[in-house]
Every structure is written in structure tokens, then in C-alpha cells.
Amino acid sequence: MNVPAIFSDKNLAWNKCFAIVALYFVVVFSGILHHEIWMDEAHHFLMALSSNSISDLLYNARHEGHPFWNAILFSLTRFTPNPFYMQVFNVLLSCTMVFVFLRKAPFSLPFKLLFIAGYFIVFEYGMISRNYALSCMLIFAMLALYPVRAQHRIIYAIGIALLHNIHLFATPIAILLLAQMLWEYFHDYKEGKKINYLPVVIGLSGLMLAIFMTIPPPADRFLYVRLAPPVSVELPQIYSMPFRGIFFLPDISIYHCWNTNFFTNHYWNISRLFFPLPALLGVAMFWRKPFSLFFFLVTGTAMMVIGFFALGYASRHCGFIYMALITALWISYYEKEKIWNGKFDIARDRDSVFNKLEGLQSNTLPQQLGTILIWGILILQVVSGVIMYVKDFKLPFSESKEVSAYLRKEALANKFIMVSNQNIGPSVSAYLNRKLYHAENGWEGTFRYWNAKPNFVNDSALLVSVNAQLSAHDTVVLLLDHQLNSTGNTTSQITPLKSFDRAILKSENYFVYLIKRI
């Protein structure tokens, strides 16, 4: 069976790398011009903007994790309060990520082009300004150093320490790379080689910092999150994470198709039979590469565990398992092939990590089938990327930008603004560059206060809160994510102003009301 090889031992020329990155920049930059930031993007930007010092940032981020990303945004917001520059910065990070991948990944040119044109690299991690592009950029930088890591231990350890502290879902990859480094140190120690323990200290320190930043203060731990939704509902979502991340296709049959998967939405009973397919793919591709197989299975499982406890099983989280697959493929290129003969024996070796292994050319039936499946996955990712890119280009991702422009146009931007449901507040705060009053917890601020238990008030109770504010303000602008159902009010005049309900993200549609004291 003639299957196109996914590996290549030739580095892509600099001029070709720059040309492809330039094209990628045009595509993604054009995308952000039509992409409205949503709550997650705005939240971290505003948390950094609202912090007057590093100590303020540490306090505000006590429920967050992601210390490295928060620190970068803190530096950026010292120069501008405009979230557009966060989007531009993320595009530049994405371009760097793509350049490192093109230049250093040991894959063929068709593989590289399909990968960088895929859903996660273009849309989810390229156009949406979170810490995902930074995570992937650092993962690829670490992999670029992977074949020569023994000669650059300190730099490699710094990369591991940083990777621990960018995103929780990147931490399993960092832990496995750290564990491999410690194992190699153990062998060096057994052979009596001179040991420099500084890289070990750096790597472990990064892990300890990540653990410290992930666990909130004891008095603020919101354990109620773990009680909802029911575990019986969550477990199938967690179990399907590898499948949904690797075999991703948005459900274009519905309007709000972000964070959906066509296969599981329409064919759940059939799809769940294929949920083990990512693990089987790993076995097929890495059955002669025990560390690569161990790496993929353990990181994927760890990400599922993280998803369960952090309620993180959206498409962007599932995408980290896809990145773990790409990482395992990259590592497998440099791993010696081994076969099982009662124990693992070295079947093939090479004098230099830059020489090509025979076993990388899909010379076994499992590898041939696995390679065919990988090509199919890459094509599916490109199709998904095109679908979401076009949809976001034509429709508002969030209505927050339109609402903010409307409030400015109607001279309402400086009025007292109240929101119900904290999810709709941060993105409007970012575009207006001001605080909003959050009805659920009686807090006026910009970013979301995660520790506030989301006891959403009904409309009648909400109007009681509005009337209380009318004692201090003659006018209240009320932003809701639904139409106001209760209008029985004798102390105020409620005027529906405008509805903004075309957003791809259903939770960021807005209904604007003007409420005046009678």
C-alpha cells in the first residue's frame, strides 16, 4: 500500500517559511477584524488592566491559574486599554508558533500545510485571544530543542517551567517532558556522569508554582462547581474529549455551532463506539515507540481528568489532546524503535538523531492504516477551520461590540449600567473601558468574579435590585441575555430599547432596557 509519508528529515527553507507565515498572518489578521471578543478573552485582559500592581494582579488572579499569560497581559495593558491590541499580539504569537512548526517540525510539507490551516491553529488558537497560541508556541519551541536537549538543559528546563504556567491543559505535556528529563538524569547518575542539578530545580519549581497558582485560597474555594452538572451528565462528555478534539467538525445544522461536534450531536450512539479510536490510533502509530505511546496515552488521560475537575471539555480544551497527538508524532521521529521480545529490545538505532529511521515510513500495516487516518484527520480539521472562519467572518461571534457601539451612539455609555449574568459583562466592559454593576453579587467591576456563586436571580428579583439602584441613579441601563419577562413595576418606567441576538455564541446575545424612576 502506497501511503504518503508524514515525516521528512529536511528542514523547510527560510524563504518558504516566511512566505507561508505571511499568508497565515493575512488570513488570521483579517479574521480578527471581524471577530468580536467574548467573555473569556475580555476577562483576562480586564483583570490585567484593572490591576495597579503585580500584587493586585496576584490577588485578582487567585482563582485563575495561567500566571504567565496574566503577566504578559499586565505588561500589555500598561500601554493600552484597547483589547484590539491583545488580538494583534495573539496573532503575532500565532505567527511565531507557525514559523517554529514550519521550520523545525520533522513532517512533510503537505502535513505542515494542512496542520497550520486546521481549525485549532487558524480559528480557536489563532483568532481567539487566549493563552492557547502561547501554549502551542512554547510546546513547538520545546520540541525544536528536543533532539539536542542534552546540550541545552537549562534552556529546556526554563521552557518546561514556563509551559507549566501557561495553561492547565498544557501542564500534562510539561510534566511528561520533565519526567523524561529526570529519567535521563537518573541514567546519567547511574553511569557516573557529572550532574548539573539547576535544570531539575528550574523544572520542578515551575511545576510547584503551577500547583500553587491553580489551587485557590481555602476560604475562597467554590466547591459548588463540582456539584453541577451531574456527574452522570459530565462523564460521557469527558470520555468523548479525545474523539471530539481529534475528529472535530462543527455542527453546521445549528446556528450556534461553536463548541459543537457534528458527529456526537447527531450520531451519539454510533460515535461513542468510536471514542476509543484516538487511543487505537496511538497504538497503531507508536507500537514500536514505547515512550511516544506512553506520552500520548498519559497526557490524553490527564487532560480528561483535568476536564472533569475543571469543567473544561469545550472544543478548545479537547484541542489540547489533538496537540498531544502531534507532539507524540514529533517525539516519535527521534525515538529509537523497539520491539517486544519478553522485554523491549532495540530493534533499530541510528548514529545521529538527524538520520532517518526505517520505521517512520509506515512499513507495517498498523502504521499504514494509522497514517491514512491521520491524513483524514488533517483534512477534516481544515474543513472545520474554513467553516468556522467563514461563519465568524459573516456573523458576530459576540454582540458585545455592537452593543457597546449602540450605547455610545445613544449617549448611554456613561449611564449606570447593570448586567444580570456575569458572562455578558466583561466583553462590554472591555469595549467601553468602564465598570458595570453585576446584579447577582452586588459588585461593580469589569472582569468576572469567579468565586461568586452563580445564583441567577429571576426577573422579579432583578427589578427589585434595579429599583434599589434608582434611589441613587435616576436612570439604569439594564443588559440581559434574555428578554425581560416581568414588567410589573409601579416605581419605574421600563423601556425596551434594542435586541442584539445574532451572535454565534448564544450566551452573548444582548437585550437592552432603559429604566427610569417614576
C-alpha positions as CSV (number, residue, x, y, z in Angstrom):
1,M,0.0,0.0,0.0
2,N,1.5,3.3,-1.1
3,V,0.7,5.8,1.7
4,P,2.2,9.3,1.6
5,A,4.8,9.7,4.4
6,I,4.0,12.1,7.1
7,F,7.7,12.6,8.1
8,S,10.6,14.4,6.4
9,D,14.2,14.9,7.5
10,K,14.5,18.1,5.5
11,N,14.1,21.5,7.1
12,L,11.8,23.8,5.2
13,A,13.8,26.7,3.7
14,W,13.6,30.1,5.4
15,N,12.1,31.9,2.4
16,K,9.3,29.3,2.2
17,C,8.6,29.6,5.9
18,F,8.3,33.3,5.8
19,A,6.1,33.2,2.7
20,I,3.7,30.7,4.4
21,V,3.7,32.7,7.7
22,A,2.9,35.9,5.7
23,L,-0.1,34.2,4.2
24,Y,-1.2,32.8,7.5
25,F,-0.9,36.4,9.0
26,V,-3.1,37.8,6.3
27,V,-5.8,35.2,6.9
28,V,-5.8,35.4,10.7
29,F,-5.4,39.2,10.9
30,S,-8.3,39.6,8.5
31,G,-10.2,37.2,10.8
32,I,-9.7,39.3,14.0
33,L,-11.0,42.3,12.2
34,H,-14.3,40.5,12.1
35,H,-14.1,38.7,15.4
36,E,-15.7,40.3,18.5
37,I,-14.0,39.3,21.7
38,W,-16.1,37.2,24.1
39,M,-16.2,36.8,27.9
40,D,-13.1,34.6,28.3
41,E,-10.9,36.9,26.1
42,A,-12.1,40.1,27.8
43,H,-11.9,38.6,31.3
44,H,-8.2,38.1,31.4
45,F,-7.5,41.4,29.6
46,L,-9.6,43.3,32.1
47,M,-8.2,41.5,35.1
48,A,-4.7,42.7,34.0
49,L,-6.0,46.2,33.1
50,S,-7.7,46.6,36.5
51,S,-4.6,45.6,38.4
52,N,-2.5,48.5,39.5
53,S,0.5,46.4,40.5
54,I,1.8,42.8,40.4
55,S,0.4,42.2,43.9
56,D,-3.0,43.4,42.7
57,L,-2.7,41.0,39.7
58,L,-1.8,38.1,42.0
59,Y,-4.9,38.8,44.2
60,N,-7.2,39.3,41.2
61,A,-5.9,36.1,39.6
62,R,-6.2,33.9,42.8
63,H,-8.9,31.8,41.2
64,E,-7.3,31.6,37.7
65,G,-4.1,29.8,37.2
66,H,-2.4,30.9,33.9
67,P,0.1,33.2,35.7
68,F,2.4,33.6,32.7
69,W,-0.4,34.8,30.4
70,N,-1.8,37.1,33.0
71,A,1.7,38.7,33.5
72,I,2.0,39.2,29.7
73,L,-1.4,40.9,29.6
74,F,-0.4,43.0,32.6
75,S,2.6,44.3,30.6
76,L,0.5,44.9,27.5
77,T,-2.2,46.9,29.4
78,R,0.4,49.3,30.8
79,F,0.5,50.7,27.2
80,T,-3.1,50.5,26.1
81,P,-6.7,49.8,27.4
82,N,-7.8,48.7,23.9
83,P,-8.4,45.0,23.6
84,F,-7.7,45.0,19.9
85,Y,-4.0,45.1,20.6
86,M,-4.4,41.9,22.6
87,Q,-5.8,40.4,19.5
88,V,-2.9,41.7,17.4
89,F,-0.5,40.4,20.0
90,N,-2.1,36.9,19.8
91,V,-1.8,36.9,16.0
92,L,1.9,37.6,16.3
93,L,2.2,34.8,18.8
94,S,0.4,32.5,16.4
95,C,2.7,33.5,13.6
96,T,5.7,32.7,15.7
97,M,4.1,29.4,16.6
98,V,3.5,28.6,12.9
99,F,7.1,29.6,11.9
100,V,8.6,27.3,14.5
101,F,6.4,24.5,13.4
102,L,7.3,25.0,9.7
103,R,11.0,25.4,10.3
104,K,11.6,22.7,12.9
105,A,8.8,20.0,12.8
106,P,10.1,16.8,11.1
107,F,6.9,16.5,8.9
108,S,6.4,16.6,5.2
109,L,5.3,19.9,3.6
110,P,1.8,18.7,2.9
111,F,1.4,17.6,6.5
112,K,2.6,21.0,7.7
113,L,0.3,23.0,5.4
114,L,-2.7,21.0,6.4
115,F,-1.9,21.3,10.1
116,I,-1.5,25.0,10.2
117,A,-4.6,25.5,8.0
118,G,-6.7,23.5,10.5
119,Y,-9.4,24.6,12.9
120,F,-7.4,24.9,16.0
121,I,-4.3,26.7,14.6
122,V,-6.3,29.2,12.5
123,F,-9.5,29.8,14.5
124,E,-9.6,28.5,18.0
125,Y,-5.9,29.3,18.9
126,G,-5.2,31.9,16.2
127,M,-8.2,34.3,16.2
128,I,-9.5,33.8,19.7
129,S,-7.1,35.7,22.0
130,R,-6.4,33.4,24.9
131,N,-3.3,31.6,26.1
132,Y,-3.6,28.7,23.6
133,A,-1.3,30.1,20.9
134,L,1.3,30.9,23.6
135,S,1.0,27.3,24.9
136,C,1.4,25.8,21.4
137,M,4.2,28.1,20.5
138,L,6.2,27.0,23.6
139,I,5.3,23.3,23.0
140,F,6.8,23.6,19.5
141,A,9.8,25.5,20.8
142,M,10.4,22.7,23.3
143,L,10.1,20.1,20.5
144,A,12.5,22.1,18.3
145,L,15.0,21.7,21.2
146,Y,14.1,18.1,21.8
147,P,16.8,16.3,19.7
148,V,19.5,18.5,21.3
149,R,18.0,18.9,24.8
150,A,21.0,17.2,26.4
151,Q,23.2,20.1,25.2
152,H,20.7,22.8,26.3
153,R,19.3,21.5,29.6
154,I,18.9,24.9,31.3
155,I,17.0,26.5,28.4
156,Y,15.0,23.3,28.0
157,A,14.1,23.4,31.8
158,I,13.1,27.0,31.6
159,G,10.7,26.1,28.7
160,I,9.2,23.3,30.8
161,A,8.8,25.7,33.8
162,L,7.0,28.2,31.6
163,L,4.9,25.6,29.9
164,H,3.6,24.5,33.4
165,N,2.3,28.0,33.9
166,I,0.6,29.0,30.7
167,H,-2.5,26.8,30.7
168,L,-3.7,24.0,32.9
169,F,-4.3,21.7,29.8
170,A,-0.6,22.2,28.7
171,T,0.7,21.0,32.1
172,P,0.5,17.3,31.4
173,I,2.8,17.8,28.4
174,A,5.2,19.7,30.6
175,I,5.0,17.1,33.3
176,L,5.9,14.3,30.8
177,L,8.8,16.2,29.4
178,L,10.0,16.9,32.9
179,A,9.6,13.3,33.9
180,Q,11.7,12.3,30.8
181,M,14.4,14.7,31.8
182,L,14.5,13.3,35.3
183,W,14.7,9.8,34.0
184,E,17.6,10.8,31.7
185,Y,19.3,12.4,34.7
186,F,18.8,9.2,36.7
187,H,20.6,7.2,34.0
188,D,23.4,9.8,33.8
189,Y,23.8,9.5,37.6
190,K,24.0,5.7,37.4
191,E,26.7,5.9,34.8
192,G,28.7,8.3,37.0
193,K,28.3,11.3,34.8
194,K,28.7,14.8,36.2
195,I,25.2,16.2,37.0
196,N,24.1,19.8,36.8
197,Y,21.0,20.0,39.1
198,L,20.0,23.5,38.2
199,P,17.7,22.4,35.3
200,V,16.0,20.0,37.7
201,V,15.4,22.8,40.2
202,I,14.0,25.0,37.5
203,G,11.7,22.4,36.1
204,L,10.3,21.4,39.5
205,S,10.0,25.0,40.6
206,G,7.8,25.7,37.6
207,L,5.6,22.7,38.5
208,M,5.3,23.8,42.1
209,L,4.4,27.4,41.0
210,A,1.7,26.0,38.7
211,I,0.2,23.9,41.6
212,F,0.3,26.9,43.9
213,M,-1.4,29.2,41.4
214,T,-4.1,26.6,40.4
215,I,-5.4,26.0,43.9
216,P,-7.4,29.0,45.2
217,P,-7.2,30.2,48.8
218,P,-9.0,27.8,51.2
219,A,-11.6,30.4,52.2
220,D,-12.5,31.0,48.5
221,R,-12.8,27.5,47.1
222,F,-16.0,27.2,45.2
223,L,-16.7,23.5,45.7
224,Y,-20.3,24.0,44.5
225,V,-18.9,23.9,40.9
226,R,-18.1,20.3,41.3
227,L,-21.8,19.5,42.1
228,A,-23.2,20.7,38.8
229,P,-23.9,19.5,36.3
230,P,-24.5,15.9,37.5
231,V,-21.5,13.6,37.1
232,S,-23.7,11.2,35.1
233,V,-24.0,14.0,32.5
234,E,-20.4,15.0,32.6
235,L,-18.7,11.6,32.3
236,P,-19.8,11.0,28.7
237,Q,-18.5,14.4,27.8
238,I,-15.2,13.7,29.4
239,Y,-14.9,10.3,27.8
240,S,-15.6,11.8,24.4
241,M,-12.9,14.5,24.7
242,P,-10.2,12.8,22.7
243,F,-12.6,11.9,19.9
244,R,-14.1,15.4,19.8
245,G,-10.7,17.1,19.8
246,I,-9.1,14.9,17.1
247,F,-12.2,14.2,14.9
248,F,-13.6,17.8,15.1
249,L,-16.4,19.0,12.8
250,P,-18.7,21.8,14.0
251,D,-22.4,21.1,13.7
252,I,-23.4,23.5,10.9
253,S,-27.0,22.4,11.1
254,I,-27.5,24.7,14.1
255,Y,-26.9,28.4,14.3
256,H,-24.9,28.4,17.5
257,C,-22.4,25.9,16.2
258,W,-19.3,26.9,18.2
259,N,-18.2,24.2,20.8
260,T,-20.3,21.6,19.0
261,N,-19.4,18.4,17.2
262,F,-21.5,17.2,14.3
263,F,-20.7,13.5,14.9
264,T,-21.7,13.5,18.6
265,N,-24.6,15.9,18.1
266,H,-26.4,13.7,15.5
267,Y,-24.9,10.3,15.9
268,W,-24.1,9.9,19.6
269,N,-24.9,6.2,19.8
270,I,-22.7,5.5,16.8
271,S,-20.0,8.0,17.7
272,R,-19.4,6.5,21.2
273,L,-18.4,3.3,19.6
274,F,-15.5,5.2,18.0
275,F,-14.5,7.1,21.2
276,P,-11.5,4.6,21.8
277,L,-10.3,5.4,18.2
278,P,-7.7,8.0,19.3
279,A,-6.1,5.5,21.7
280,L,-6.1,2.9,19.0
281,L,-4.6,5.4,16.6
282,G,-1.8,6.0,19.1
283,V,-1.2,2.2,19.4
284,A,-1.1,1.8,15.7
285,M,1.4,4.7,15.2
286,F,3.6,4.2,18.3
287,W,3.5,0.5,19.0
288,R,7.3,0.4,18.3
289,K,7.9,3.7,20.2
290,P,7.0,3.0,23.8
291,F,7.8,6.5,25.2
292,S,5.7,8.2,22.4
293,L,2.8,5.8,23.1
294,F,3.1,6.3,26.9
295,F,3.3,10.1,26.3
296,F,0.2,10.3,24.2
297,L,-2.0,8.0,26.3
298,V,-0.9,9.5,29.7
299,T,-1.2,13.2,28.5
300,G,-4.6,12.5,27.0
301,T,-5.9,10.7,30.1
302,A,-4.5,13.5,32.3
303,M,-6.3,16.1,30.2
304,M,-9.6,14.2,30.6
305,V,-9.1,14.2,34.4
306,I,-8.4,18.0,34.3
307,G,-11.5,18.4,32.2
308,F,-13.6,16.6,34.8
309,F,-12.4,18.6,37.8
310,A,-12.2,22.0,36.0
311,L,-15.4,21.5,33.9
312,G,-13.2,22.1,30.9
313,Y,-14.4,20.0,28.0
314,A,-15.2,22.6,25.3
315,S,-13.7,22.3,21.9
316,R,-10.7,24.4,22.8
317,H,-9.9,22.1,25.7
318,C,-10.3,19.0,23.6
319,G,-7.9,20.5,21.1
320,F,-5.1,20.0,23.5
321,I,-5.4,16.3,23.1
322,Y,-5.0,16.9,19.3
323,M,-1.9,18.8,20.1
324,A,-0.7,15.9,22.3
325,L,-1.1,13.6,19.3
326,I,1.0,16.0,17.1
327,T,3.6,16.2,19.9
328,A,3.8,12.5,20.3
329,L,4.3,12.2,16.5
330,W,7.1,14.7,16.7
331,I,8.8,12.9,19.5
332,S,8.4,9.5,17.8
333,Y,10.5,10.7,14.9
334,Y,13.5,10.9,17.3
335,E,12.7,7.8,19.4
336,K,14.5,4.5,18.7
337,E,12.3,1.8,17.5
338,K,11.8,-1.1,19.9
339,I,10.0,-4.4,19.7
340,W,8.7,-6.7,22.4
341,N,10.6,-9.9,22.9
342,G,9.8,-10.6,26.6
343,K,11.3,-7.2,27.1
344,F,11.8,-4.2,24.9
345,D,14.9,-4.7,22.8
346,I,16.3,-2.1,20.5
347,A,15.4,-3.1,17.0
348,R,16.8,-0.1,15.1
349,D,19.2,2.6,16.1
350,R,20.9,5.4,14.4
351,D,24.2,7.3,15.0
352,S,22.5,10.7,14.9
353,V,19.0,11.9,15.7
354,F,19.0,13.6,12.3
355,N,19.3,10.4,10.4
356,K,16.0,8.9,9.2
357,L,14.6,5.8,10.8
358,E,13.4,3.0,8.6
359,G,10.3,2.5,10.7
360,L,9.0,6.0,10.1
361,Q,7.9,5.2,6.5
362,S,4.7,3.4,7.5
363,N,6.2,0.0,6.8
364,T,3.7,-2.0,8.9
365,L,0.0,-2.4,8.3
366,P,-1.0,-0.7,11.6
367,Q,1.2,2.3,10.7
368,Q,-0.2,2.4,7.2
369,L,-3.8,2.4,8.5
370,G,-2.8,5.0,11.2
371,T,-1.1,7.2,8.6
372,I,-4.2,7.1,6.4
373,L,-6.3,8.1,9.4
374,I,-4.0,11.0,10.3
375,W,-4.3,12.4,6.8
376,G,-8.0,12.2,7.1
377,I,-7.9,14.0,10.4
378,L,-5.8,16.8,9.0
379,I,-8.2,17.3,6.1
380,L,-11.2,17.3,8.5
381,Q,-9.5,19.9,10.6
382,V,-9.0,22.1,7.6
383,V,-12.7,21.8,6.6
384,S,-13.7,22.7,10.2
385,G,-11.4,25.7,10.2
386,V,-12.9,27.0,6.9
387,I,-16.5,26.6,8.2
388,M,-15.9,28.5,11.5
389,Y,-13.7,31.1,9.8
390,V,-16.4,32.0,7.2
391,K,-19.2,31.9,9.8
392,D,-17.3,34.2,12.2
393,F,-16.4,36.5,9.2
394,K,-20.1,36.9,8.3
395,L,-21.8,36.8,11.7
396,P,-21.0,38.4,15.1
397,F,-19.2,36.0,17.4
398,S,-20.4,38.1,20.3
399,E,-22.8,41.0,20.2
400,S,-20.7,42.9,22.8
401,K,-19.1,45.2,20.2
402,E,-22.4,46.1,18.6
403,V,-24.0,46.8,22.0
404,S,-21.1,49.0,23.1
405,A,-21.3,51.0,19.8
406,Y,-25.0,51.4,20.3
407,L,-24.7,52.6,23.9
408,R,-22.1,55.2,22.7
409,K,-24.3,56.3,19.8
410,E,-27.3,56.8,22.1
411,A,-25.3,58.6,24.8
412,L,-25.9,55.8,27.3
413,A,-22.3,54.6,27.7
414,N,-21.7,56.8,30.7
415,K,-25.0,55.9,32.4
416,F,-25.3,53.5,35.3
417,I,-25.2,50.1,33.6
418,M,-26.4,46.9,35.3
419,V,-25.9,43.3,33.9
420,S,-27.5,40.1,35.0
421,N,-25.4,37.0,34.4
422,Q,-21.7,37.8,34.8
423,N,-20.9,36.1,31.4
424,I,-22.2,39.1,29.4
425,G,-20.5,41.8,31.4
426,P,-16.7,41.6,30.7
427,S,-16.8,41.9,26.9
428,V,-18.9,45.1,27.1
429,S,-16.7,46.4,29.8
430,A,-13.7,45.9,27.6
431,Y,-15.2,47.8,24.6
432,L,-16.5,50.6,26.8
433,N,-13.4,50.6,29.1
434,R,-15.5,51.0,32.2
435,K,-17.0,49.1,35.2
436,L,-20.5,47.6,35.1
437,Y,-22.7,46.6,38.1
438,H,-23.3,42.9,38.4
439,A,-26.7,42.2,39.9
440,E,-26.1,38.6,41.2
441,N,-23.4,39.6,43.6
442,G,-23.9,43.3,44.0
443,W,-20.4,44.0,42.6
444,E,-19.3,46.8,40.3
445,G,-16.3,45.8,38.3
446,T,-15.0,44.8,34.9
447,F,-13.7,41.2,34.9
448,R,-15.8,38.2,36.1
449,Y,-15.6,37.4,39.8
450,W,-15.4,33.6,39.6
451,N,-15.9,33.0,43.3
452,A,-19.4,34.4,43.2
453,K,-21.8,31.5,43.2
454,P,-24.0,32.0,40.1
455,N,-27.4,32.1,41.8
456,F,-29.1,33.8,38.8
457,V,-31.9,35.9,40.0
458,N,-35.3,35.8,38.4
459,D,-36.7,38.9,36.6
460,S,-38.9,40.0,39.5
461,A,-36.0,39.9,42.0
462,L,-33.8,41.6,39.4
463,L,-36.2,44.5,39.2
464,V,-36.1,44.9,42.9
465,S,-32.4,45.3,42.6
466,V,-32.8,47.8,39.8
467,N,-35.3,49.8,41.9
468,A,-32.8,49.9,44.8
469,Q,-30.2,51.4,42.4
470,L,-32.7,54.0,41.2
471,S,-32.5,55.6,44.6
472,A,-29.0,56.7,43.7
473,H,-29.3,56.9,39.9
474,D,-32.3,58.4,38.1
475,T,-31.6,56.1,35.1
476,V,-30.4,52.5,34.8
477,V,-29.3,50.8,31.6
478,L,-30.1,47.1,32.0
479,L,-28.3,44.5,29.8
480,L,-29.7,41.0,29.8
481,D,-29.1,37.8,27.9
482,H,-32.8,37.2,27.6
483,Q,-36.0,39.2,27.1
484,L,-37.3,40.7,30.3
485,N,-40.4,38.7,31.3
486,S,-41.5,40.5,34.4
487,T,-42.7,44.1,33.8
488,G,-45.0,44.5,36.8
489,N,-43.4,47.6,38.3
490,T,-45.1,50.6,39.8
491,T,-42.0,52.6,40.8
492,S,-40.1,52.7,37.5
493,Q,-40.7,53.0,33.8
494,I,-39.2,50.2,31.7
495,T,-38.4,50.8,28.0
496,P,-37.1,48.1,25.8
497,L,-34.5,49.7,23.6
498,K,-33.0,47.2,21.2
499,S,-32.2,43.5,20.9
500,F,-28.9,42.1,19.6
501,D,-29.5,38.4,19.0
502,R,-27.4,37.4,16.0
503,A,-24.3,36.2,17.9
504,I,-22.8,32.8,17.2
505,L,-22.1,32.5,20.9
506,K,-25.7,32.2,22.3
507,S,-24.7,33.4,25.8
508,E,-23.5,36.7,24.4
509,N,-26.7,38.0,22.8
510,Y,-28.0,41.2,24.5
511,F,-31.3,42.8,25.3
512,V,-31.1,46.4,26.2
513,Y,-33.6,48.2,28.5
514,L,-33.7,51.7,29.8
515,I,-35.3,52.0,33.3
516,K,-36.2,55.4,34.8
517,R,-37.5,56.4,38.1
518,I,-41.2,57.5,38.0
